[in-house]
Amino acid sequence: MHSSNPVIGNQVLDGVGWIAASFVNCYTVQDGPQTYLIDTGLSRRAGPIERAIRNADASPDQITKILLTHHHLDHMGGAAYLIQSTRASLECHEQDASYVDGRAKPPMPFLMRLFARVHPAPVAVMLKEGDRVGPLSVLHVPGHTPGEVAFYDSGRQILFSGDSVVERRGRLTLPAPRMASNLEQAVGSLSRLRGLPVECLLPGHGRPVRRDVAGLLDDLIRRAPKEFLKRP
């Protein structure tokens, strides 16, 4: 369901906007009069998202839900600021919620801890496998983080994959292994994604993929044990 509201971000599909926030992708999804924002980028004041709202001549309160694919700073950095400026509810998987709201200290590499400051944000809704947010189903695909989720629109066969799978130079891959909470799980979650009919894959990093998603996932599933788990 879409609306006459302007699409926030560069329109990639009807009712779906893409906001390139430095090296991270954020997306907007229209659902009637509401707009959902998937991920918030690294910037504490969410500059790229603020600019996208202004460029669309949209009101910040058009964004009613902020959905996080996972707790890493490059995806939740602007959440605290945006829930104040938009008054949207913040939603993420229950297993990542304590890192988002500050009850637990997020694990991160030493150098990142030196230079990055996490701004906790209160989580209004803790998501779990099988939940629905408008047209989107919540898929728990752990490995990159314990609570990594993808959002799937089965009616339109659109997959917002977060960091469960990303695009690089025309191929699909996983993010840097050192960032994974459980690399074995991350590789295993690929088969879950492969079981979905997907016409358009919108990843957390890289470019949208609109052709041969199944073939590209098959290629990654073949490569992954050797590339990421160092199996012969």
Summary of the structure (lengths in Angstrom):
residues: 232
radius of gyration: 16.5
end to end distance: 46.9
largest distance: 53.6
contacts: 791
relative contact order: 0.13
helix: 28%
strand: 28%
